[in-house]
Amino acid sequence: MNFVVTARKWRPARFEDVIGQEHITTTLKNAIKNKRIAHAFIFAGPRGVGKTTTARILAKSLNCLSPVDAEPCNECEMCRSFDSSQSLDIIEIDGASNRRIDEIRTLRESVKYAPTKGKYKVYIIDEVHMLTTESFNALLKTLEEPPEHTIFIFATTDVHKVPLTIISRCQRFDFRRIEMHAIKNLLKKIAEEEKIDIDDQSLTIIAKKADGALRDAESLFDQIASYSEGKVESSTLSTMLNLIDDEVYFQISDSIINKNFAAAFEVTKQVFDKGWNFIDFTNGLIEHFRNILTVVVTGKTELIESAEIYLERYFAYRGKYSESDLLRILSFLNKTFQELRYAVNQRLKIEVSLSHLIGLEKAISIKEALEKLDDLKRRLNSQGEVKESKNMYAAPTFFQPEENQGKSFNEPKPDIRNFNKDSFSAANYSAQDLTTKWKSFVKSVNQEKLVVGSALSNLQFLGSAGSNLNVSTNDPSIKSILEQNKKYLDGKVNDFFGGQYQINQQENPETQINFINNSGSRVNNANGKVNSDLINAIINELGGEELE
């Protein structure tokens, strides 16, 4: 007996055997059971996913003499005659070879005749998009009102080329690409039946190469089975198809972590020596880092199409790469991919690009940078060594007590290491000195936290009472800012005034009228409008504009 290719030998004969198209086969079976059969169908989708196969099963089911649960029995006279291509009631037409209007006129005439033995006369037109415009127009009336015994089934890979007037007269079914694990499971089953030894990595390579088309996978399987003589190994398969080894990609991702610049030249030499395409290599590297990003973001490997032996290695990258790092890497690789097409020396381009990639430093978010900077400021201030400047890059100014400010730098300065903050109590100040000290405190806060300092500038300082530094405002926005930064202000007051003191907000009827605040700006707390200093501070910190 002559050899029959796997795609034909293992072609599904029942709806339940069709892989990856359950949304279509279930609908068709229910339509047959409920006798809601349309007069025209159009099956659209990529190549090799079961469009023509499903059309044949549907045609057999409609004419089967003893169907079982809307499935063809494949044993009756009608099923056997169709399988042997002897049925006169199921006509298959190649749209590419019968695209002219003369063939469509002949088809239109034959539609009138009743089926010979079956219930329906079924016309299956494959690659229907190849028909000419005139042919489609000639088919319109017949397709809209065919005889009761006639059913049309169209199959196409380019449904957008089919006129809308044809599509609107049909029930449309869109076929999906078949998932990689479904292709692997079927190939594994076929290999067991055919007594072929094949490992999971080889099945993964075949399934990825097929790109969702089962027929392509089965054709490639036949080719590999002939080459390997009954035992398929991934190394042999990679050599036969000249595929890029995944280990190369892991070598690059490990080198970025270890900052191994030599790997850029070693990998490039390996790609060049084995004759791998540099564009395919870059595309594979993009997919590799996409897989790492998937693991880092989701914490799972279910969304990765790779062999089982590599899934654990991808999972191990959690914590070694951040999302921002991977996005920068993918952006860089996409740019390299575009530039590589026009590069005169692709090997040099890859070497330089991989060196840049390995040299990328880890990214840090603005939030993290600000938190680290604030932490550094707090540690320096707590040691009494540095007084902050508005410019973070400015040279530090040594801390001076209030009474020494404005004096010559040549004058002796107190030893900050022997400074006793407890001796500086708010009770030791006169009312005038305390007001001066409060202004200095507000200025210091303003240098560290602009919004908080501006909010303090809009307070009316009422003096001290025991452990309280009394202030007054009726502005709810200022109150909110002070409450949100209470912990910071308590520590700042303690460091600045000495002892356990805190800011105490009081209601003061006098603040219901206009007054001049510490910074010299006018505030109208009666109507709740904050002065321009606070508004400008918030805009400078967060961006935006003032609206009336």
C-alpha positions as CSV (number, residue, x, y, z in Angstrom):
1,M,0.0,0.0,0.0
2,N,1.3,3.5,-0.8
3,F,2.3,5.8,1.9
4,V,-0.4,8.2,3.1
5,V,0.8,11.5,4.7
6,T,-0.1,12.1,8.3
7,A,-2.4,15.1,7.4
8,R,-4.6,12.8,5.4
9,K,-4.3,9.6,7.4
10,W,-5.3,11.4,10.6
11,R,-7.9,13.7,9.1
12,P,-10.8,13.9,11.6
13,A,-13.9,12.0,10.5
14,R,-16.2,13.3,13.3
15,F,-16.9,16.6,14.9
16,E,-15.5,15.5,18.2
17,D,-12.1,14.7,16.5
18,V,-11.7,18.3,15.3
19,I,-9.1,20.0,17.5
20,G,-9.3,23.5,18.8
21,Q,-12.6,24.5,17.1
22,E,-15.1,23.4,19.7
23,H,-17.0,26.7,19.5
24,I,-17.8,25.8,15.8
25,T,-18.4,22.1,16.0
26,T,-20.8,22.4,19.0
27,T,-22.8,25.0,17.1
28,L,-23.1,22.9,14.0
29,K,-24.1,19.7,16.0
30,N,-26.8,21.6,17.8
31,A,-28.1,23.1,14.5
32,I,-28.4,19.6,13.1
33,K,-30.1,18.2,16.2
34,N,-32.6,21.1,16.3
35,K,-33.1,21.1,12.5
36,R,-32.0,24.7,12.3
37,I,-29.7,24.2,9.3
38,A,-28.8,27.3,7.3
39,H,-28.7,27.2,3.5
40,A,-25.2,28.7,3.3
41,F,-22.1,28.7,5.5
42,I,-18.8,30.5,5.2
43,F,-15.8,29.1,7.1
44,A,-13.0,31.7,7.6
45,G,-9.6,31.3,9.2
46,P,-5.9,30.7,8.8
47,R,-4.5,27.8,6.8
48,G,-4.4,24.3,8.2
49,V,-6.9,24.7,11.1
50,G,-9.7,22.5,9.8
51,K,-12.0,24.5,7.6
52,T,-12.4,22.0,4.7
53,T,-12.3,19.1,7.1
54,T,-15.2,20.6,9.1
55,A,-17.1,21.3,5.9
56,R,-16.8,17.6,4.8
57,I,-18.0,16.3,8.2
58,L,-21.0,18.7,8.1
59,A,-21.8,17.5,4.6
60,K,-21.6,13.8,5.7
61,S,-23.7,14.4,8.8
62,L,-26.5,16.0,6.7
63,N,-26.6,13.0,4.3
64,C,-25.8,10.2,6.8
65,L,-28.4,7.5,6.8
66,S,-27.9,6.7,10.5
67,P,-26.3,9.6,12.4
68,V,-25.4,9.3,16.0
69,D,-25.8,12.4,18.1
70,A,-25.5,14.6,15.0
71,E,-22.2,12.8,14.1
72,P,-21.8,10.8,10.8
73,C,-21.6,7.1,11.4
74,N,-18.9,6.7,8.7
75,E,-20.3,3.2,8.0
76,C,-23.5,3.7,5.9
77,E,-23.6,3.7,2.2
78,M,-23.7,7.5,1.9
79,C,-20.7,8.0,4.3
80,R,-18.6,5.3,2.5
81,S,-19.4,6.7,-1.0
82,F,-18.3,10.2,0.1
83,D,-15.1,8.8,1.7
84,S,-14.3,7.1,-1.6
85,S,-15.1,10.3,-3.6
86,Q,-18.0,8.6,-5.4
87,S,-20.9,10.6,-4.0
88,L,-22.9,12.7,-6.4
89,D,-24.7,14.6,-3.7
90,I,-21.5,16.2,-2.2
91,I,-19.6,18.3,-4.7
92,E,-16.2,19.8,-3.8
93,I,-15.1,22.7,-6.0
94,D,-11.7,24.4,-6.1
95,G,-12.4,28.2,-6.2
96,A,-9.0,28.9,-7.7
97,S,-9.6,26.6,-10.7
98,N,-13.2,27.3,-11.2
99,R,-13.2,31.1,-10.7
100,R,-14.7,32.2,-14.0
101,I,-18.3,33.1,-14.6
102,D,-18.9,30.2,-17.0
103,E,-18.2,27.6,-14.2
104,I,-20.5,29.5,-11.8
105,R,-23.3,29.5,-14.5
106,T,-22.9,25.7,-14.8
107,L,-23.1,25.4,-11.0
108,R,-26.2,27.5,-10.9
109,E,-27.9,25.3,-13.5
110,S,-27.0,22.1,-11.6
111,V,-28.4,23.4,-8.4
112,K,-31.9,22.9,-9.7
113,Y,-31.6,19.1,-9.7
114,A,-32.5,17.1,-6.6
115,P,-30.0,14.9,-4.8
116,T,-29.6,11.3,-6.1
117,K,-29.7,9.5,-2.7
118,G,-29.1,11.8,0.2
119,K,-31.3,14.5,1.8
120,Y,-29.2,17.4,0.6
121,K,-27.0,18.4,-2.3
122,V,-24.0,20.1,-0.7
123,Y,-21.6,22.3,-2.6
124,I,-18.2,22.8,-0.9
125,I,-16.3,25.7,-2.5
126,D,-12.7,25.9,-1.2
127,E,-10.8,29.2,-1.4
128,V,-13.9,31.0,-2.5
129,H,-12.2,34.4,-2.3
130,M,-10.5,33.4,-5.6
131,L,-13.8,33.8,-7.6
132,T,-14.0,36.8,-9.8
133,T,-16.4,39.7,-9.1
134,E,-18.6,38.6,-12.0
135,S,-18.8,35.1,-10.6
136,F,-19.9,36.3,-7.2
137,N,-22.5,38.5,-8.8
138,A,-23.8,35.6,-10.8
139,L,-24.1,33.5,-7.6
140,L,-26.0,36.1,-5.5
141,K,-29.6,35.2,-6.4
142,T,-29.0,31.5,-6.2
143,L,-27.2,31.9,-2.9
144,E,-30.0,34.0,-1.4
145,E,-32.9,31.7,-2.4
146,P,-31.5,28.2,-3.2
147,P,-33.7,25.2,-3.5
148,E,-34.6,23.5,-0.2
149,H,-32.4,20.6,-0.9
150,T,-29.3,22.6,-1.7
151,I,-26.6,23.8,0.9
152,F,-23.5,25.9,0.1
153,I,-20.4,25.7,2.3
154,F,-17.6,28.2,1.5
155,A,-14.1,28.0,2.9
156,T,-11.5,30.9,2.7
157,T,-8.3,32.1,4.2
158,D,-9.0,35.7,3.1
159,V,-12.5,36.5,4.1
160,H,-11.9,40.2,3.6
161,K,-11.7,39.5,-0.2
162,V,-15.2,38.0,-0.2
163,P,-17.9,40.6,-1.1
164,L,-20.1,41.7,1.8
165,T,-23.2,40.8,-0.3
166,I,-22.0,37.1,-0.2
167,I,-21.1,37.1,3.5
168,S,-24.5,38.6,4.5
169,R,-26.2,35.6,2.9
170,C,-24.2,33.1,4.9
171,Q,-23.7,32.0,8.4
172,R,-20.1,32.9,9.2
173,F,-17.8,30.8,11.4
174,D,-14.3,32.1,12.2
175,F,-11.7,29.3,12.9
176,R,-8.9,30.0,15.4
177,R,-5.3,29.2,15.4
178,I,-4.7,25.9,17.2
179,E,-2.9,26.3,20.5
180,M,0.6,24.9,20.9
181,H,-0.3,22.4,23.6
182,A,-3.1,21.0,21.5
183,I,-0.8,20.4,18.6
184,K,1.8,18.8,20.9
185,N,-0.8,16.4,22.4
186,L,-2.0,15.3,18.9
187,L,1.5,14.8,17.6
188,K,2.4,12.8,20.7
189,K,-0.6,10.5,20.1
190,I,0.3,10.1,16.4
191,A,3.9,9.3,17.3
192,E,2.8,6.6,19.7
193,E,0.6,5.0,17.1
194,E,3.3,5.2,14.5
195,K,5.9,3.8,16.9
196,I,8.1,6.9,16.7
197,D,10.1,7.9,19.7
198,I,10.0,11.7,20.1
199,D,10.8,13.9,23.2
200,D,8.8,16.9,24.5
201,Q,11.4,19.4,23.3
202,S,11.1,18.2,19.7
203,L,7.3,18.3,19.9
204,T,7.6,21.9,21.1
205,I,9.9,22.9,18.3
206,I,7.5,21.4,15.7
207,A,4.5,23.0,17.3
208,K,6.1,26.5,17.4
209,K,7.4,26.1,13.8
210,A,3.8,25.3,12.7
211,D,2.6,28.7,14.1
212,G,-0.9,27.4,14.9
213,A,-1.5,25.4,11.7
214,L,-2.0,21.7,12.4
215,R,-1.5,20.6,8.8
216,D,1.9,22.3,8.8
217,A,2.9,20.5,12.0
218,E,1.8,17.2,10.6
219,S,3.8,17.8,7.4
220,L,6.9,18.7,9.3
221,F,6.4,15.7,11.5
222,D,6.5,13.4,8.4
223,Q,9.7,15.1,7.2
224,I,11.4,14.7,10.6
225,A,10.3,11.1,11.0
226,S,11.9,10.2,7.7
227,Y,15.1,11.9,8.6
228,S,15.5,10.4,12.1
229,E,14.4,6.8,11.2
230,G,12.1,6.2,14.2
231,K,13.8,8.3,16.9
232,V,13.6,12.1,17.0
233,E,15.9,14.1,19.2
234,S,15.9,17.8,19.7
235,S,19.5,18.2,18.8
236,T,19.0,16.3,15.5
237,L,15.9,18.3,14.8
238,S,17.7,21.6,15.4
239,T,20.4,20.6,13.0
240,M,18.0,19.5,10.3
241,L,15.9,22.7,10.5
242,N,18.9,24.9,11.3
243,L,17.1,26.3,14.3
244,I,18.6,28.7,16.8
245,D,19.3,26.9,20.1
246,D,17.4,28.4,23.1
247,E,20.5,28.1,25.2
248,V,21.9,31.1,23.3
249,Y,19.1,33.3,24.6
250,F,19.6,32.2,28.2
251,Q,23.3,32.9,27.9
252,I,22.4,36.5,27.0
253,S,19.9,37.0,29.8
254,D,22.4,35.5,32.3
255,S,25.2,37.8,31.0
256,I,23.1,40.9,31.7
257,I,22.7,39.9,35.3
258,N,26.4,39.0,35.7
259,K,27.7,41.9,33.4
260,N,29.7,39.4,31.3
261,F,30.5,41.5,28.2
262,A,32.5,38.7,26.6
263,A,29.2,36.8,26.0
264,A,28.2,39.4,23.5
265,F,31.1,38.4,21.2
266,E,30.9,34.7,22.0
267,V,27.2,34.5,21.1
268,T,27.6,36.6,18.0
269,K,30.4,34.3,16.8
270,Q,28.2,31.3,17.4
271,V,25.3,32.7,15.4
272,F,27.6,33.6,12.6
273,D,29.5,30.3,12.5
274,K,26.3,28.2,12.4
275,G,24.7,30.3,9.7
276,W,21.8,31.5,11.7
277,N,20.0,34.5,10.5
278,F,20.7,37.6,12.6
279,I,17.2,38.9,12.2
280,D,15.7,35.6,13.3
281,F,18.1,35.6,16.3
282,T,17.0,39.1,17.3
283,N,13.3,38.2,16.9
284,G,13.9,35.1,19.1
285,L,15.7,37.2,21.7
286,I,12.7,39.6,21.9
287,E,10.4,36.6,22.5
288,H,12.8,35.3,25.1
289,F,12.7,38.5,27.2
290,R,8.9,38.7,26.6
291,N,8.7,35.3,28.3
292,I,10.8,36.6,31.3
293,L,8.5,39.6,31.5
294,T,5.5,37.3,31.6
295,V,7.0,35.4,34.6
296,V,8.0,38.6,36.4
297,V,4.6,40.2,36.0
298,T,2.3,37.2,36.5
299,G,4.5,34.9,38.6
300,K,3.4,31.9,36.4
301,T,4.6,30.1,33.3
302,E,1.3,29.2,31.8
303,L,1.6,32.0,29.2
304,I,4.9,30.8,27.9
305,E,5.1,28.6,24.8
306,S,8.3,26.6,25.5
307,A,9.5,23.2,26.3
308,E,9.0,21.9,29.9
309,I,12.7,21.9,30.6
310,Y,12.9,25.7,30.0
311,L,9.9,26.7,32.1
312,E,11.7,26.3,35.4
313,R,14.6,28.4,34.1
314,Y,12.2,31.2,33.1
315,F,10.6,30.9,36.6
316,A,14.0,31.4,38.2
317,Y,14.3,34.9,36.8
318,R,11.8,36.2,39.3
319,G,13.5,38.8,41.4
320,K,16.5,39.1,39.1
321,Y,14.7,41.4,36.7
322,S,12.2,44.2,37.3
323,E,9.4,45.2,35.1
324,S,11.0,48.5,34.2
325,D,14.3,46.8,33.3
326,L,12.6,44.3,31.0
327,L,10.5,47.1,29.3
328,R,13.8,49.0,28.6
329,I,15.4,45.8,27.2
330,L,12.4,45.0,25.0
331,S,12.3,48.6,23.7
332,F,16.0,48.5,22.9
333,L,15.7,45.2,21.1
334,N,12.8,46.3,19.0
335,K,14.8,49.3,17.9
336,T,17.7,47.1,17.1
337,F,15.5,44.8,15.2
338,Q,14.3,47.7,13.0
339,E,17.9,49.0,12.5
340,L,19.3,45.6,11.7
341,R,17.4,45.3,8.4
342,Y,19.4,48.2,7.0
343,A,22.7,47.5,8.6
344,V,25.6,46.9,6.2
345,N,27.5,44.8,8.7
346,Q,24.9,42.8,10.7
347,R,27.5,41.0,12.8
348,L,29.1,44.2,14.0
349,K,25.6,45.6,14.7
350,I,24.7,42.6,16.9
351,E,28.0,42.7,18.8
352,V,27.6,46.4,19.6
353,S,23.9,46.0,20.5
354,L,24.5,43.1,22.8
355,S,27.3,45.0,24.5
356,H,25.0,47.9,25.1
357,L,22.3,45.5,26.4
358,I,24.7,43.9,28.9
359,G,25.9,47.3,30.0
360,L,22.4,48.6,30.9
361,E,22.2,49.5,34.6
362,K,19.2,48.5,36.7
363,A,16.4,51.1,36.5
364,I,15.1,52.8,39.6
365,S,11.8,54.6,39.8
366,I,11.4,58.3,40.7
367,K,9.5,57.3,43.8
368,E,12.3,55.0,45.0
369,A,14.9,57.7,44.2
370,L,13.0,60.3,46.2
371,E,12.5,57.9,49.1
372,K,16.3,57.2,49.2
373,L,17.0,60.9,49.0
374,D,14.6,61.7,51.8
375,D,16.2,58.9,53.9
376,L,19.6,60.4,53.3
377,K,18.4,63.8,54.3
378,R,16.9,62.5,57.5
379,R,20.1,60.7,58.5
380,L,22.3,63.7,57.8
381,N,20.0,66.1,59.6
382,S,19.7,63.7,62.6
383,Q,23.5,63.7,62.9
384,G,23.6,67.6,62.8
385,E,26.2,67.5,60.0
386,V,24.4,69.0,57.0
387,K,21.8,71.7,56.4
388,E,19.8,71.0,53.2
389,S,19.8,73.3,50.2
390,K,17.0,73.7,47.7
391,N,19.4,72.4,45.0
392,M,20.2,68.8,45.8
393,Y,23.5,69.1,43.9
394,A,24.7,72.2,45.8
395,A,27.6,71.9,48.3
396,P,26.4,71.3,51.9
397,T,26.3,74.2,54.4
398,F,27.3,73.4,57.9
399,F,24.5,73.9,60.5
400,Q,24.6,77.0,62.6
401,P,22.4,78.0,65.6
402,E,20.0,80.9,64.9
403,E,22.1,83.4,66.9
404,N,25.1,82.7,64.7
405,Q,23.4,83.1,61.4
406,G,24.5,86.1,59.3
407,K,27.8,86.3,61.1
408,S,31.2,86.0,59.4
409,F,32.3,82.4,58.6
410,N,35.6,83.2,60.2
411,E,34.0,83.5,63.6
412,P,34.2,80.5,65.9
413,K,31.2,78.1,65.5
414,P,29.8,76.0,68.3
415,D,30.7,72.3,68.5
416,I,27.6,70.6,67.2
417,R,28.7,67.3,68.8
418,N,28.2,68.9,72.2
419,F,24.9,70.6,71.4
420,N,22.2,69.9,73.9
421,K,18.8,70.4,72.3
422,D,17.0,70.0,75.6
423,S,18.4,73.4,76.8
424,F,16.6,75.1,73.9
425,S,13.0,75.0,75.2
426,A,10.2,77.1,73.7
427,A,9.7,78.5,77.2
428,N,13.2,80.0,77.1
429,Y,12.3,82.4,74.2
430,S,10.6,85.7,74.5
431,A,7.5,86.2,72.4
432,Q,9.6,88.1,69.8
433,D,12.4,85.5,69.7
434,L,9.9,82.7,69.5
435,T,8.2,84.3,66.5
436,T,11.7,84.7,64.9
437,K,12.5,81.1,65.7
438,W,9.1,80.0,64.2
439,K,9.9,81.8,60.9
440,S,13.3,80.0,60.8
441,F,11.5,76.7,61.4
442,V,9.0,77.4,58.6
443,K,11.9,78.3,56.3
444,S,13.8,75.0,57.1
445,V,10.7,72.9,56.4
446,N,10.1,74.8,53.2
447,Q,13.6,73.8,52.0
448,E,12.9,70.1,52.7
449,K,9.2,69.8,51.8
450,L,8.0,72.7,49.7
451,V,4.2,72.0,49.9
452,V,4.3,71.5,53.7
453,G,6.5,74.6,54.2
454,S,4.1,76.7,52.1
455,A,1.2,75.4,54.2
456,L,3.0,76.5,57.4
457,S,3.6,79.9,55.8
458,N,-0.2,80.4,55.6
459,L,-0.7,79.7,59.4
460,Q,-1.1,82.5,62.0
461,F,1.5,81.8,64.7
462,L,-0.2,82.5,68.1
463,G,2.8,81.7,70.4
464,S,3.4,78.8,72.9
465,A,1.4,77.3,75.8
466,G,3.2,74.6,77.7
467,S,4.3,72.0,75.2
468,N,2.1,73.4,72.4
469,L,3.1,75.7,69.6
470,N,-0.3,77.3,68.8
471,V,-1.2,78.1,65.3
472,S,-4.5,79.1,63.7
473,T,-6.1,78.6,60.3
474,N,-9.6,77.9,59.0
475,D,-8.5,76.7,55.6
476,P,-9.5,72.9,55.3
477,S,-6.8,72.3,52.6
478,I,-4.0,73.5,54.9
479,K,-5.4,71.5,57.8
480,S,-5.3,68.4,55.6
481,I,-1.7,68.9,54.6
482,L,-0.6,69.3,58.2
483,E,-2.5,66.2,59.3
484,Q,-1.0,64.1,56.5
485,N,2.5,65.2,57.5
486,K,2.0,65.2,61.3
487,K,4.7,62.6,62.0
488,Y,7.3,64.5,60.0
489,L,6.3,67.8,61.7
490,D,6.4,66.4,65.2
491,G,10.0,65.1,64.6
492,K,11.0,68.4,63.0
493,V,9.7,70.5,65.9
494,N,11.4,68.3,68.4
495,D,14.7,68.6,66.6
496,F,14.4,72.4,66.0
497,F,13.0,73.7,69.3
498,G,14.2,70.9,71.7
499,G,12.1,68.9,74.0
500,Q,8.7,67.2,73.3
501,Y,6.7,69.9,71.6
502,Q,4.1,69.7,68.9
503,I,2.1,72.0,66.7
504,N,-1.4,72.7,68.0
505,Q,-4.1,74.0,65.6
506,Q,-6.7,76.3,67.2
507,E,-9.8,78.0,66.0
508,N,-9.4,81.7,66.1
509,P,-12.3,84.1,65.2
510,E,-9.8,86.7,64.2
511,T,-8.7,84.5,61.3
512,Q,-12.1,84.9,59.7
513,I,-10.8,88.3,58.4
514,N,-7.9,89.1,56.1
515,F,-4.5,89.2,57.8
516,I,-0.8,89.3,56.7
517,N,0.8,85.9,57.3
518,N,4.5,85.1,58.1
519,S,5.6,85.2,54.5
520,G,4.0,88.6,53.8
521,S,1.3,87.2,51.5
522,R,-2.4,87.9,52.1
523,V,-4.8,85.1,52.9
524,N,-8.6,85.3,53.1
525,N,-9.6,82.4,55.3
526,A,-13.2,83.7,55.5
527,N,-13.9,82.4,52.0
528,G,-11.4,79.5,52.2
529,K,-9.2,80.7,49.3
530,V,-5.5,79.7,49.8
531,N,-2.9,82.3,48.9
532,S,-0.7,82.2,45.9
533,D,2.4,80.8,47.7
534,L,0.7,77.5,48.6
535,I,-0.9,77.2,45.1
536,N,2.5,77.8,43.4
537,A,4.2,75.3,45.7
538,I,1.7,72.6,44.8
539,I,2.0,73.4,41.1
540,N,5.8,73.2,41.3
541,E,5.7,69.9,43.2
542,L,3.0,68.1,41.2
543,G,2.5,70.1,38.0
544,G,-0.8,71.6,36.7
545,E,-2.3,75.0,36.6
546,E,-4.6,77.1,38.8
547,L,-8.2,77.2,37.7
548,E,-10.7,79.9,38.8
